[in-house]
Amino acid sequence: MGAISLPDQRLKNHNHHQITEEIEGLIRVYADGHVDRMPVMPHVPCMATKADVVVHCRDAPIDNRTRVWARVYAPPADRSEQKPLPLLVYFHGGGFCVGSASWACYHEFLARLSSVAGCVVVSVNYRLAPEHRLPAAFDDGVTALKWVRQGGSSNESWWRSRCDFTRVFVGGDSAGACVAYNAHARHGAVPCLKGLVLIQPFFGGEARTPSEKCYAHQPMSALKLSASDAYWRLALPAGASRDHPWCNPLAKAAAVVSVRVPAVFVGVAEIDVLRDRNVEFCNAMRRAGVAVTQVVSAGVGHAFQVLHNSQLSELRTHELVLHVKDFIMNR
């Protein structure tokens, strides 16, 4: 989806609202602050899983004030195997501006991940920009991590009793991976954190990378460079550049070192504007002494694992899920 940034002389009017920012087919922002989000993806209830995916799933409130909530997935209990399960706290993508834990694409992906990897997944629904600019999503991430650490609310024993709280992972894809990274950094040490699971983490910067230049308009990738820039304009504090540390964790040489984590999984899509930034992030984490598992999915673009926008996407998604499973089960 491409971004349309409209100069003053070309501002459109719709119901007497001037459009100031638009990411085609996804979101339209007006000068008076009104936001329209297009219904590009259906929202589904907990029980809507495919026949070959068997998981228990329920929604749970996290913070009634901010309306942050979670969708929790757990494989069915096996009476012959009572071993507690690792826990993955996951944040969805969408450029900080769109997306939901109830979107069908995320529901399907995370139900499958929970089933195949044999882990409990807490999928967090956080506040969106531009109504709630960063650090709102990061703060919601911190709230979610605290909620999980406390075992959820009083009626969450159905999944809490299944968890091994000595094996906690924090992750997400695209903007959700950025939320995971920054929420962990803001929260400080997550007790018993074994690693971060970052799938195509949405980072940026003012200087263009080769992959940003090469894949700026790649039809096989969900993220165009113009849309990436627009998301950051809508999500960062007003007036901030893309070298803000929330966008570019490598803008300051020592910044990445301050995030204490024993291991990081980074999923990279080969045909993605973010590819080079993801690889640079991996290299920086290695220099900081972090054990990095870097997996490059060949021939696919951004968000392939949820949008299935190429012939290879189903195969690469299956491979990605198995890589994440290995990363979690070996820690």
Disulfide bonds with the S-S distance in Angstrom:
none
